Amino acid sequence: MIYRHSSLSLVALCAAALGLSGCANFSADGGMTFVKAEAGGELGKDVVKIRTEDDAAATRARVDALLTKPFSDETAVQIALLNNRMLQAAYADLGLSEAQMVEASLPPSPTISLGRMVTTGTLEIERNILQNVLGLLTLPRRKEIAEAKFQQAKVRAVEATLKIAADARRAYFRAVAANRTVAFLEEARTAAEAVSDLAKKLGETGAMTKLEQAREHAFTADVNGQLALARLRQRSEREKLIRALGLWGKQTAFKLPADLKPLPKAPRIYKDIETEAVKRRVDLELARQDLEIMAKQHGLTRATRWIDVLEVRVMRNTEWSNSTHYSLDPGPPPTLETETERERERWRGIELEFRIPIFDFGEARTRAVEQQYMGAVHRLIARAIDIRSEAREAYGSY
């Protein structure tokens, strides 16, 4: 539909869009304050995001200093939080989510088009400005959804931090345990070889039968086989620790302690381990936020059910023409006197374009979002049930 209106300004709609836009600014920390408070506070460690070359150099120097100190599981966790590149990639994803939030908080940009047509002595120019009105009307709800997704990205960064810390601690314990196993089997091999040699000498004197000698020799061979497998596992566990800490080059020459810390005298007692797990599990919080985002998206879909496209186009058509005047003095040829240019506005108006889903009146989109929401509800309940079971299993094993 085209309406002609003589007083409509070409920039009125753009000014309205700017008036609807809120203050969408980037935060100073990119969401890292939340991550440091939640994950860093839980672990008691420093959480750092590497943004510049200076940050990278400072982090590298700090990691090198930690590697020169006596190694422990706490040292391993701190090195991983500083040096693991997959964790830094997760922090970069957090910054990307903030950029997407800021972009979603801005009104849709207008589309400007220019048309030019030239005829003899006439230049015709047509200007169009197209604005997505539906995007302007739904801007507050879209901004709210984007902010919820950014908050969820913060929680995901916390989850990634806790996971990297747990992986580093686990890799440290397994690497040290693998070293201790190798040391034990080396002692066992030395003893077994001594017994095997003694059995051989006793067999030569007739004090030990061939069958008894064979048993001792077989035991020695079995210990050697276990030692070979233990050494292989020792190298594998050390490489896993190196990967968890993000080390390479000369940094991989660190030394691990000879043995693990002694076990506590008594295990910790948790009266309600299930409730504790449900309160503190980050993946359950992510499932809750998924449900909240689904609810907001469901409301937006229902609000735009009847009209899913609404655009306004402002148009103006202007004509330029040249007029040439010749002198009236007698005698050929006529001489050029003056040349003038004239501008004339031919017409201006607006065009309103909208799309109505006449075949199902938005029922398919609404039904799809409803099913997604119900799926999120069931996944949240299932995750809570699994977390309770995992907590009981882990505590029983502990």
Summary of the structure (lengths in Angstrom):
residues: 398
radius of gyration: 37.5
end to end distance: 72.4
largest distance: 151.3
contacts: 1091
relative contact order: 0.12
helix: 62%
strand: 15%
